[in-house]
Amino acid sequence: KINLESGLRFELVTNEPEAFTGKMAAYGHFSGCTDYIVCLGSKHRDEDIGYFGEKLVLFCQSIGVNSCWVALTFNKNKTKYELNKNEKFYIVISLGYGIHQGRPHKNKPVEELCSYKGEMPSWFQNAMNGALTAPTAMNQQKFYFELLDDNKVKAKSLLGPYSKMDLGIVKYHFELGAG
């Protein structure tokens, strides 16, 4: 359903033990991971990969399957996928049953991540609280939301690794928080 909705290709790979056997896998604390989702799509779709991928991540969590965005701590050469013409490999999402259900991450103060005039509306506060729960590469939180005069919101990614993909992830959480 998400592939049709997004025009991207999220491909499930199961029982494949090689992707997380490289030196960097230990850094990511992966052990016994054999299932993952490969995220593929045309070029310049980083934000969409983040947005629609996070829908998958949260769906997996809702059915009791732990998941994690994985950018560097896997072996791309051993990852099982085939690119179609004009398609790019972006990232993988690991799947499994973790030892714990994740750990809270440090957040920047909300005032550093957004701007608004006057008093912050409650829906915008809720949306920003949602955005703060979003995972971002190396917990950078390289995003910024601006509440405009017409109650529309402008969102942008700041400079940093994977910040465009992170913006998609954050936008999805922002929307969930806003209701």
C-alpha positions, 0 to 999 in steps of 0.5 A: 500500500505504501509503495503505491501511495508513495511511488517508492519501493520498500522491499522486505528481506527476510532470513538474510543474515549477511547484511549486519555482519560487517565491522560497523554492525557492532557499533549499531548494537545489532545482533542476530538481525536477519530481517530488514526493509530496503528503501529504494526510489528515484533520485532526490526523494530523500524526504519521501523515503523518510516520511513513508518509511516512518509510516512503516517503522511505526506500523511495525512497532504497533504490531510488536516488531522492533525497527530501526533506521540503519544508515551505516551499520550494515554491509551494503554489498551484502544487502539483498536488493536489485535496483530498477532503472533510474532507482537509488538505494537509500537506507535500510530499516532493520526489523526484529525483537530487541532487548529493549523497546528503545531509549529516550534521546536528548532533545534540543529545546523546542524554541531552537527548532521552531518559530511563531508569533505571539503565543504558541497555539496548542495544536502547534505545541502538540505537533512540535512535541510529536516532532521531538519524538522522531528519530534523526540521524545521530540525534542531530535534530537538524530541522526547523518549523515555522508557523506562518501568519495564515496558520500554515507551516513551513518546514525545512531541513538544516545541514547535516548527514541524512537531514533531508530524510530526517525531515520526512520522518519528523514531518510524519511525527509532526502531523501525528502530533497535530492530529 
